[in-house]
Amino acid sequence: MSNDGIDARQNRAGLEHPVIDSDGHWIEYGPHLAKAMRRYGGDAALAGFANFGKRIVNTIASGLAQRLDSRHGQEA
């Protein structure tokens, strides 16, 4: 039980949707989220999700000059 008197298990049991720990662990839940994107949003939603992932990889691979030119910050 938490300090505010709410039991996390009881709280989660009352939800009708999954709860995903996503504080930087996108590699862990990415494949599951991709399946859900396709199921609920179709191929266009899946493509958008995939493009988001590519943006992060491309930004990380960019050098400082490229990031300055494109005005992209350094990804975590």
C-alpha distances in whole Angstrom, upper triangle without the diagonal:
4,7,8,6,6,4,7,9,10,11,13,14,16,17,21,21,20,18,20,19,22,22,25,25,28,30,27,26,30,32,29,29,33,33,31,33,36,35,34,36,39,41,41,38,38,40,39,36,38,40,37,36,40,40,37,39,43,41,40,44,45,47,47,50,49,46,47,50,47,45,42,39,38,35,33
4,5,5,6,6,7,11,11,11,13,16,17,18,21,21,20,17,19,18,21,20,24,24,26,29,26,26,29,31,29,29,32,33,31,33,36,35,34,36,39,41,40,37,37,39,37,34,37,38,35,35,38,38,35,38,41,39,38,42,43,45,44,47,46,43,45,47,45,42,39,37,36,33,30
4,6,8,9,11,14,15,14,17,19,19,21,24,24,23,21,22,20,23,22,26,26,29,31,29,29,32,34,32,32,35,36,34,35,39,38,37,38,41,43,43,39,39,42,39,37,39,41,37,37,40,40,37,39,42,40,39,43,45,46,45,48,47,44,45,48,46,43,40,37,37,34,31
4,6,9,11,14,13,12,15,18,17,19,22,23,23,20,22,21,23,23,26,27,29,32,30,29,32,34,32,31,35,36,33,34,38,37,35,37,40,42,42,38,39,41,39,36,39,40,37,37,40,40,37,40,43,41,40,44,45,47,46,49,48,44,45,48,45,43,40,38,37,35,32
4,6,9,12,11,11,14,16,16,18,22,22,22,20,22,22,24,24,28,28,30,33,31,29,33,35,32,32,35,36,33,35,38,37,35,37,41,43,42,39,39,42,40,37,40,41,38,38,42,41,39,42,45,43,42,46,47,49,48,51,50,47,48,51,48,45,43,40,40,37,35
4,6,9,8,7,11,12,12,14,18,19,18,16,19,19,22,22,25,26,27,30,27,26,29,31,28,28,32,32,29,31,34,33,31,34,37,39,39,35,36,39,36,34,37,38,35,35,39,39,36,39,42,41,40,43,45,47,46,49,48,45,46,49,46,43,41,38,38,35,33
4,6,5,6,9,10,11,13,17,17,17,15,17,17,21,21,25,24,26,28,26,25,28,29,27,27,30,30,28,30,33,32,31,33,36,38,38,35,35,38,36,33,36,38,35,35,38,38,36,38,41,40,40,43,45,47,47,50,48,45,47,49,46,44,41,39,38,35,32
4,5,5,6,8,10,11,15,15,13,11,14,14,17,18,21,21,23,25,22,21,24,26,23,23,27,27,24,27,30,28,27,30,33,35,35,31,31,34,32,30,32,34,31,31,35,35,32,35,38,37,36,39,41,43,43,46,45,42,44,46,43,41,38,36,35,32,29
4,5,5,6,9,10,13,14,13,11,14,15,18,20,23,22,23,25,22,21,24,25,22,23,26,26,24,26,29,27,27,29,32,34,35,31,31,34,33,30,32,35,32,32,35,36,34,36,39,38,38,41,43,45,45,48,47,44,46,48,45,43,40,38,37,34,31
4,6,5,7,9,13,14,14,13,16,17,21,22,26,25,26,28,25,23,27,28,24,24,28,27,25,28,30,28,27,30,33,35,36,32,32,36,34,32,34,37,34,34,38,38,36,38,41,41,40,43,45,48,48,51,49,46,48,50,47,45,42,40,39,36,34
4,5,5,7,11,12,12,11,14,15,18,20,23,23,24,26,23,22,25,26,23,22,26,26,23,25,28,26,25,27,31,33,33,29,30,33,31,29,32,34,31,31,35,35,33,36,39,38,38,41,43,45,45,48,46,43,45,47,43,42,39,37,36,33,31
4,5,5,9,9,8,8,11,13,16,18,21,20,21,23,20,18,21,22,19,19,23,22,20,22,25,23,22,25,27,30,30,27,27,30,29,26,29,31,29,28,32,33,31,33,36,36,35,38,40,43,43,46,44,41,43,45,42,40,37,35,35,31,29
4,6,8,10,10,10,14,16,19,21,24,23,24,26,23,20,23,24,21,21,24,23,21,23,26,24,23,26,28,31,32,28,28,32,31,28,31,33,31,31,35,35,34,36,39,39,38,41,44,46,47,49,47,44,47,48,45,43,40,39,38,35,33
4,7,9,11,11,15,17,20,23,26,25,25,27,25,22,25,25,22,22,25,24,21,23,26,23,22,25,28,31,31,28,29,32,31,28,31,34,31,32,35,36,34,37,40,39,39,42,44,47,47,50,47,44,47,48,45,43,40,39,39,35,34
4,6,8,9,12,15,17,20,23,22,22,24,22,19,21,22,19,18,21,21,17,20,22,20,18,21,24,27,27,24,25,28,27,25,28,30,28,28,32,32,31,33,36,36,36,39,41,44,44,46,44,41,43,45,41,40,37,36,36,32,31
4,7,10,13,16,18,21,24,23,22,24,22,19,21,21,17,17,20,18,15,17,20,17,15,18,21,24,25,22,23,26,25,23,26,28,27,27,31,31,31,33,36,36,36,39,41,44,44,46,44,41,43,44,41,40,37,36,36,33,32
4,7,10,13,15,18,20,19,18,20,18,15,17,17,14,13,16,15,12,14,17,15,13,16,19,22,22,19,19,23,22,19,22,25,23,23,27,28,27,29,32,32,32,35,37,40,41,43,40,37,40,41,37,36,33,33,33,29,28
4,6,10,12,15,17,16,15,17,15,12,14,15,11,11,14,14,11,14,16,15,14,17,19,22,22,19,19,22,21,18,21,24,22,22,25,26,25,27,30,30,30,33,35,38,38,41,38,36,38,40,36,35,32,31,30,27,25
4,7,9,12,15,13,14,16,14,11,14,15,12,12,16,16,13,15,19,18,17,19,22,23,24,20,20,23,22,19,21,24,21,21,25,25,23,26,29,28,28,31,33,36,36,39,37,34,36,38,35,33,30,29,28,25,23
4,6,9,11,10,10,12,10,8,11,13,10,10,13,14,13,14,18,17,17,19,21,22,22,19,18,21,20,16,19,21,18,18,21,22,20,22,25,25,25,28,30,32,33,36,34,31,34,35,32,31,27,26,25,21,20
4,6,9,7,9,11,9,8,11,14,13,12,16,17,16,17,20,21,20,22,24,25,25,21,20,23,21,18,20,22,19,18,21,22,19,21,24,24,23,26,28,31,31,34,32,29,32,34,31,30,26,24,23,19,17
4,6,5,6,9,9,8,10,13,12,11,14,16,15,16,19,20,19,20,22,23,22,19,18,20,18,15,17,18,15,14,18,18,16,18,21,20,19,23,25,27,28,30,28,26,28,30,27,26,22,21,19,16,14
4,6,8,11,11,11,12,16,16,14,17,20,19,19,23,24,23,23,26,26,25,22,21,22,20,17,19,20,16,15,19,18,15,18,21,19,18,22,24,26,26,29,27,24,27,29,26,24,21,19,17,14,11
4,6,8,9,10,11,14,15,14,16,19,19,19,22,24,23,23,25,25,24,21,20,21,19,16,17,18,14,13,16,15,12,14,17,16,15,18,20,22,23,26,24,21,24,26,24,22,19,17,15,11,9
4,5,6,7,9,12,12,12,14,17,17,18,20,22,22,22,24,24,24,20,19,20,19,15,16,18,15,13,16,17,14,15,18,18,16,19,22,24,25,28,26,24,27,29,26,25,21,20,18,14,12
4,5,5,5,9,10,9,11,14,14,14,17,19,19,19,20,20,20,17,15,16,15,12,12,14,12,9,13,14,11,12,16,16,15,18,20,23,24,27,25,22,26,27,24,24,20,19,17,13,12
4,6,5,8,10,10,11,14,15,15,17,19,20,21,21,20,21,18,16,17,17,13,12,15,13,10,13,15,12,12,16,17,15,17,20,23,25,28,25,23,27,28,25,25,22,21,18,15,13
4,6,7,8,10,11,13,14,16,18,19,20,21,22,21,22,19,17,19,19,15,15,18,16,13,16,18,16,16,20,20,19,21,24,27,28,31,29,27,30,32,29,29,25,24,22,18,16
4,6,5,6,9,10,11,12,14,15,16,17,18,19,19,16,14,17,16,12,13,16,14,13,16,18,16,17,20,21,20,22,25,28,29,32,30,27,31,32,29,28,25,24,22,19,17
4,5,5,6,9,10,10,12,14,15,15,16,16,16,13,11,13,13,9,10,13,11,9,13,15,13,14,17,18,18,20,23,26,27,30,27,25,29,29,26,26,23,22,21,17,17
4,5,5,6,9,10,11,13,14,15,15,15,16,14,11,13,14,11,10,14,14,12,14,17,16,16,19,21,21,22,25,28,30,32,29,28,31,32,29,29,26,26,24,21,20
4,5,5,6,9,10,11,12,14,14,15,16,14,11,15,15,12,13,16,15,14,17,19,19,19,22,24,23,25,28,31,33,35,32,30,34,34,31,31,28,27,26,23,22
4,5,5,6,9,10,10,11,12,13,14,11,9,12,12,9,11,14,13,12,15,17,17,18,21,22,22,24,26,30,31,33,30,28,31,32,28,28,25,25,24,21,20
4,5,5,6,9,10,10,10,10,11,9,6,9,10,7,8,12,12,11,14,16,16,17,19,21,21,23,25,29,31,32,29,28,31,31,27,28,25,25,24,21,21
4,5,5,6,9,10,10,10,12,10,8,11,13,11,11,15,15,15,17,20,20,20,23,25,25,26,29,32,34,36,33,31,35,35,31,32,29,29,28,25,25
4,5,5,6,8,9,11,12,9,9,12,13,11,13,16,15,16,18,20,21,22,24,26,26,28,30,34,35,37,34,32,35,35,31,32,29,29,28,25,25
4,6,5,5,7,8,9,6,5,9,9,8,10,13,13,13,16,18,18,20,22,23,24,26,28,31,33,34,31,29,32,32,28,29,26,27,27,23,24
4,6,5,4,5,8,6,5,9,10,10,11,14,15,15,17,19,20,21,23,25,26,27,29,33,35,36,33,31,34,34,30,31,28,29,29,26,27
4,6,6,9,11,9,9,12,14,13,15,17,18,19,21,23,24,25,27,28,29,31,33,36,38,39,36,35,38,37,34,34,31,32,32,29,29
4,6,9,10,8,9,13,13,13,15,17,18,19,21,23,24,25,27,28,30,31,33,36,38,39,36,34,37,36,33,33,30,31,31,28,29
4,7,7,5,7,10,10,10,13,15,15,17,19,20,22,23,25,26,28,29,31,34,36,37,33,31,34,34,30,30,28,29,30,27,28
4,6,6,7,9,10,11,13,15,16,17,19,21,22,23,25,27,28,29,31,34,36,37,33,32,35,34,30,31,29,30,31,28,29
4,5,5,6,9,10,10,12,14,15,16,18,20,21,22,24,26,27,28,32,34,34,31,30,33,32,28,29,27,29,29,26,28
4,5,5,6,9,10,11,12,14,15,17,19,20,21,23,25,26,27,30,32,32,29,28,30,29,25,27,25,27,27,25,27
4,5,5,6,9,10,11,13,14,16,17,19,20,21,23,25,26,30,31,32,28,27,29,29,25,26,24,25,26,23,24
4,5,5,6,9,10,11,12,14,16,17,18,20,22,23,24,28,30,31,27,26,29,29,25,26,23,25,25,22,23
4,5,5,6,9,10,10,12,15,15,16,18,20,21,22,26,28,28,25,24,27,26,22,24,21,23,23,21,23
4,5,5,6,9,10,11,13,15,15,17,19,20,21,25,26,27,23,22,25,24,20,21,19,20,21,19,21
4,5,5,7,9,10,11,13,14,16,17,19,20,24,25,27,23,22,25,25,21,22,19,20,20,17,18
4,5,5,6,9,10,11,12,14,16,17,18,22,24,25,22,21,24,24,20,21,18,20,19,17,18
4,5,5,6,9,10,10,12,14,15,16,20,22,22,19,18,21,20,17,18,15,17,17,15,17
4,5,5,7,9,10,11,13,15,16,19,20,22,18,17,20,20,16,17,14,15,15,12,14
4,5,5,7,9,10,11,13,15,18,20,21,18,17,20,21,17,18,15,15,14,12,13
4,5,5,6,8,10,10,12,16,18,19,16,15,18,18,15,17,14,15,14,12,14
4,6,5,6,9,10,11,14,16,17,13,12,15,15,12,13,10,12,11,10,13
4,5,5,6,9,10,13,15,17,14,12,15,16,13,14,10,10,9,7,9
4,6,5,6,9,12,14,16,14,13,16,17,15,16,12,12,11,9,11
4,5,5,6,10,12,14,10,10,14,14,12,13,10,12,11,10,13
4,5,5,8,10,11,9,7,11,12,10,10,7,8,7,7,10
4,6,8,10,12,11,9,13,14,13,13,10,9,7,6,8
4,7,10,12,10,10,13,14,13,14,12,12,10,10,12
4,7,8,6,6,10,11,10,11,9,10,9,10,13
4,6,5,6,9,10,11,12,11,11,9,12,14
4,5,5,6,9,10,10,9,9,9,12,14
4,5,5,6,9,10,10,11,12,15,18
4,5,5,6,8,8,10,11,13,17
4,5,5,6,5,7,8,10,14
4,6,5,7,8,10,13,16
4,6,8,11,13,16,19
4,6,9,11,13,17
4,7,10,12,16
4,7,8,12
4,6,9
4,7
4
